[in-house]
Structure formats: C-alpha cells, structure tokens
Amino acid sequence: MSNQKNGNSNRILVLFIINKLRSLGLKSSHFGFRLIIRAIQLKLVDDEYSALENTYKILAKETNKTIKQIEDCIYYAITHRNYNLSEDNFENIFGYPYDEYIFSNKEFIEEFVSLIRIQTTSH
C-alpha cells in the first residue's frame, strides 16, 4: 500500500511540475522539458546544496547522453519557450515579479525545487 501511495504522490508531483512548466511557456515536445522534470525530482531527494553537475551526471547516465548534451537540451527548452506566457504567469507561479535571471538552467531548476518545497511544507 505504501508503494502505491508513493507512486500516486510522485505522479501528482510530476503533473504539478508539468503544469507549471507549460504555464511558463515551455514546450513539452522538447527533450529538455523531460530532463527538467527529472532534474527537479532528483534535486528534491538529493542534498539541498549538491551541485547541478551531479544531477547532470545522473541524467547523462540515465539517458546515455553526455553531460554537455544534457545541459544543452535543458538550456534549449528554457530559451525556446513562449516568452509571453513566461511573463504573464511568472508572478503567479513564483510569487514575485518576472525576472529573466531565473531562466538559466541552474536558477530555473533550483527555483522550482524551492517552490515545491514551499508548497509541500505549507500543506
């Protein structure tokens, strides 16, 4: 029963992430979109201060890609988003005014991890 409950909460978490990413204009057809979801999941269970490079190594191993390819795919997904949706929905998602600085790989993933931690501790 516990595994089923963990599976359900993991699916709910993934749906939450997908909906927020789409709200920010990211396209689910990009491979980097899926990598972002997985990176967020890994960072949530990993030490809060671990380097993103470690997450890239895990993703590279899981996908049979290089670390540079992982980084580039995530960067592509972030930079090839619908900018109007990003600006329109940013404050609703993150709770502060639009900031282009957040749209780097490291900041974007870390901001999502923080958002999820805040959401889960406040409920």
N, C-alpha and C positions, 0 to 999 in steps of 0.2 A: 504494500500500500504506500509506503514511503517513497519508493522509486516512481510510482505513478504521480504522486503529489509533486516531486521534484521535476518530473517531466512536464507537468502542466504549468508549473511556475516558470520553467525555462521557456516554454512556448509563449507564455504571456509576456515575458521579458523581451523575447525576440520580436513579437508583434509590436510592443511598445517602441522598441528601437526603430523598427521598420517605419512605423507611422511617423515618428519624429524626423527621421532622415528624409522621408518623402515630403513632409511639411516644409523642410528646409530646401527643397528643390533638388535633392539628389535623385538620380535615376537608378532604379532597381535593376536595370539591364546591364549596368556596368559591373564587371567582376570586382572592382574595388568596393562597391557597395556591400557585397557579401563579406569581403575582407574586413571592412569597418565593423560590421556586426560581430564578427568573430573576435576581432581585436578588443572590442568593448567587453565581450564575455570573458576573454582571458584576463583582462585587466581587473575585472570585478573580483575574480577569485585569487588573483596574484597580489603580492605585496603592493600597497598603495604607491610606494616610491620606486618600484622597479623601472628600469629603462625601457622605453618603447622598442629599442633594439632587440631586447629579449623576446618581446611579443612578435616582432617581425621574424625572428629566428624560428619560433614555433609555427607561425603561419607558413613560412617558406617550407618547412619540413612537411606540414600537413598538405600543402598544395603542389609539392615538387617544383617550386619556383625558387629563384634567388631572392635574397633579402632586398636587393635593389629593385627587382620586379614587383615585389610586394609593396614597397614604398611608392613606386611609380604608379601602380594601379590605384592605390588609395588616394594619392595626390590627384590623379586624373578624375576620379569620382567626385572629389571635393571641388575641384576647379571647373568641372564641366556640369555644374548644377544650374538650375533655373534661379538666377540672381534675384528676380522679382519676388519669388516665393521665399527665398532666404531673408530678404529684407523685411517682407511683410510678416513673417511668422517668427522671426528670431526672438523678439522680446517675449512673446507668449510661451516659447519653449524654455528659454534660459532665464527669463526674469529680469533682464537688463537690456538696454538699448543695443541695436545692431553694432557689431564690432567685427570688421573684416579680419582682424588679427586672429580670431578664433579659427579661421578657415585654413590653418596649416594642419598637417597630419597630427602632430603631437598635441597641439592645443585642442583640436576638434575631438579627438578620442578622449583625452583627459577631461574635457568639459562634459562630455556625455557620461563618462564614468561618475563624475561628481554629481551630475543631475540625477542619475539613477540612485546613487547612494542617498541623496537628499530625499528623493521620492519614497524610497523604501523605509527610511528611518522615520519619516513623518506619518506613515500609515500604519 
